[in-house]
Amino acid sequence: MTDTLNPIFPEATRSSNVVPFGSASSSFAEVTALHIANEPGFDELPAEFLISDEGVYQRRPVSDGDEELVLICSPIFVRGSCRRADGNCWGRVVDIKDPDGKLHRHIVDEAEFSGGTAALLRPLRALGLVLEPVEKADQSVVKLLRSWRPSNRFTRADVLGYLEAQIEAFVDHYNHQRYHESLNNVTPADVYFGRDKAILQQREKIKRKTLEARRLHHSQRAA
């Protein structure tokens, strides 16, 4: 699946069933989530959990009726519920922040909650979700996903395969083939991979040699 339509480097990575906001995508089910409401805050986050830049904390009981905050995983956010326009195929729209700080969007189908914990978390971990080495961290994350129900709504829509191919072709052309005047007539990929300076230096050498050849030619004709 294409993660992003943004034609600016770095290029998007490909991940199954990831639907960052504002993109077209296809997955094994060829579905995407189209945003139709404002992003919620964390006011509907279950009281048992807290979220910080470091990750998700769970309140866990300890002796004497006290409780402690235990870090269970890296940042993950349930943005809302999604369904098809006909009312079928309900799921949760989830954002995962990977170790590089990038957000990935994933649809967790409601049917997946009736399966095993490992199977549900496998695609999330592939996108960069990190479970902390604490007892029952995986079960706690599933509990968070199951109980966090923001009122935000998304619509799932089919995306034809040829549309993804067109998008990929456009991104490739924009990043690798189209020269940009604002970038001194090199491609975004040239700048991103650090090739632009060498390209501009080579162009300058060619330009100087061309001007010297022209001056020599004119001087010979004038003699």
C-alpha positions in Angstrom: 0.0 0.0 0.0 1.2 3.5 -0.7 1.6 5.4 2.5 1.5 8.9 1.2 0.7 11.0 -1.8 3.0 13.8 -0.8 5.3 14.3 -3.7 8.1 15.5 -1.5 11.1 13.5 -0.5 11.7 11.3 1.5 9.6 8.9 -0.4 6.9 6.9 1.3 7.4 3.4 2.5 5.0 0.7 1.8 3.0 -1.1 4.6 0.0 -3.3 4.5 -3.3 -1.6 5.3 -1.6 1.7 6.3 -3.7 4.8 5.5 -2.1 8.1 6.5 -4.5 11.0 6.3 -5.0 12.5 2.9 -3.7 9.5 0.9 -5.1 6.9 -1.5 -4.2 3.4 -0.8 -5.0 -0.3 -1.3 -4.5 -3.2 1.0 -5.2 -6.9 1.0 -8.8 -5.8 1.4 -8.3 -2.8 -0.8 -9.8 -0.4 1.7 -8.8 3.0 3.0 -10.1 5.4 5.7 -11.3 8.8 4.4 -11.4 11.5 7.1 -14.8 13.2 7.5 -14.5 14.9 10.9 -12.1 16.8 13.1 -9.3 14.9 14.8 -10.3 14.2 18.4 -8.1 14.9 21.4 -7.5 12.4 24.2 -10.6 13.2 26.2 -12.1 9.8 25.4 -9.0 7.9 26.4 -9.9 5.3 29.0 -9.0 6.5 32.5 -6.8 3.5 33.0 -4.3 4.8 30.5 -2.1 7.9 30.0 -0.2 8.9 26.8 3.0 11.0 26.7 5.7 11.5 24.1 7.4 8.5 25.6 4.5 6.2 25.1 1.4 4.7 26.7 1.2 4.2 30.4 -1.2 2.0 32.3 -2.4 2.4 35.9 -1.7 -0.9 37.6 -2.6 -1.8 41.2 0.1 -2.5 43.7 0.0 -3.5 47.4 -2.0 -1.6 50.0 -4.5 -0.4 47.3 -2.1 1.9 45.7 -1.4 2.0 41.9 1.6 2.7 39.7 2.0 3.9 36.2 3.7 1.3 34.0 5.0 2.1 30.5 3.5 -0.6 28.2 4.3 0.5 24.6 5.4 3.3 22.3 2.8 6.0 21.3 -0.4 4.7 19.7 -3.6 6.5 19.2 -7.1 5.4 18.3 -8.6 8.1 16.1 -12.1 6.8 15.7 -14.3 4.1 14.1 -14.7 3.4 10.4 -17.1 1.5 8.2 -18.1 1.3 4.6 -20.8 3.5 3.2 -23.2 0.6 3.3 -22.7 0.2 7.1 -20.5 -2.9 6.9 -16.9 -3.7 7.7 -16.5 -1.8 10.9 -13.0 -1.2 12.3 -10.8 1.2 14.4 -8.5 3.8 12.8 -5.2 3.7 14.6 -2.1 5.8 14.4 1.2 4.3 15.4 4.4 6.4 16.0 7.4 4.5 14.9 10.9 4.8 16.5 11.8 7.5 13.9 8.8 9.6 15.0 6.8 8.9 11.8 3.1 8.3 12.1 1.5 5.3 10.3 -2.3 4.8 10.0 -3.7 1.3 10.2 -7.3 -0.1 10.2 -7.9 -2.7 12.9 -11.0 -4.6 11.9 -13.5 -5.3 14.7 -13.4 -9.0 13.8 -9.7 -9.1 14.7 -10.5 -8.5 18.4 -12.0 -12.0 18.5 -8.7 -13.5 17.4 -5.4 -13.9 19.2 -3.5 -11.1 20.7 -0.3 -11.9 18.7 -2.2 -11.8 15.4 -3.8 -8.5 16.2 -0.6 -6.8 17.2 1.6 -8.3 14.4 0.8 -5.6 11.8 1.1 -2.8 14.4 4.5 -4.0 15.4 5.5 -4.2 11.8 4.7 -0.5 11.5 7.0 0.4 14.5 4.9 -0.2 17.6 7.3 -1.2 20.4 6.1 -3.3 23.4 7.9 -2.7 26.6 9.4 -5.7 28.4 6.8 -5.7 31.2 4.2 -8.3 32.2 1.2 -8.6 29.9 2.2 -5.6 27.8 0.6 -7.1 24.8 -2.7 -7.8 26.6 -2.8 -4.2 27.9 -2.3 -2.8 24.4 -5.2 -4.9 23.1 -7.3 -3.7 26.1 -6.5 -0.1 25.2 -7.5 -0.6 21.6 -10.7 -2.4 22.5 -11.8 0.1 25.1 -10.8 3.4 23.5 -13.8 4.5 21.4 -13.5 8.1 20.2 -16.7 9.5 18.6 -14.8 10.5 15.4 -16.0 8.7 12.3 -14.3 7.6 9.1 -15.7 6.1 5.9 -13.9 3.1 4.3 -13.9 3.2 0.5 -12.6 0.9 -2.1 -9.6 2.1 -4.1 -8.9 0.6 -7.6 -5.5 -0.9 -8.2 -4.8 1.2 -11.3 -5.2 4.4 -9.1 -2.4 3.3 -6.9 -0.2 2.6 -10.0 -1.0 6.1 -11.3 -0.1 7.7 -7.9 3.2 5.8 -7.8 4.0 6.8 -11.3 3.3 10.5 -10.4 5.4 10.3 -7.3 8.3 8.7 -9.2 8.1 11.3 -11.9 8.0 14.2 -9.4 10.8 12.9 -7.3 13.2 11.4 -9.8 12.5 12.8 -13.3 11.1 16.3 -13.1 13.6 19.1 -12.7 12.5 21.8 -10.2 13.5 25.4 -10.9 13.4 26.2 -7.1 16.0 23.4 -6.6 18.4 24.8 -9.2 16.9 22.5 -11.8 17.7 19.2 -10.1 15.2 16.6 -8.9 14.0 16.3 -5.3 15.7 12.9 -5.1 19.0 14.5 -6.2 18.7 16.9 -3.2 17.6 14.2 -0.8 20.5 11.9 -1.6 23.1 14.7 -1.8 23.7 14.4 -5.5 22.8 18.0 -6.3 26.1 19.6 -5.5 28.0 17.2 -7.8 25.5 17.7 -10.6 25.7 21.5 -10.4 29.5 21.4 -10.3 29.5 19.1 -13.4 27.1 21.5 -15.2 29.3 24.4 -14.4 32.4 22.6 -15.8 30.5 21.8 -19.0 29.3 25.4 -19.3 32.9 26.8 -18.9 34.2 24.4 -21.5 31.4 25.3 -23.9 32.1 29.0 -23.5 35.9 28.4 -24.0 35.2 26.4 -27.2 32.9 29.2 -28.5 35.5 31.9 -27.8 38.2 29.8 -29.6 35.9 29.2 -32.5 35.1 32.9 -32.9 38.7 34.0 -32.5 39.8 31.5 -35.2 37.1 32.8 -37.6 38.1 36.4 -36.9 41.9 35.7 -37.6 
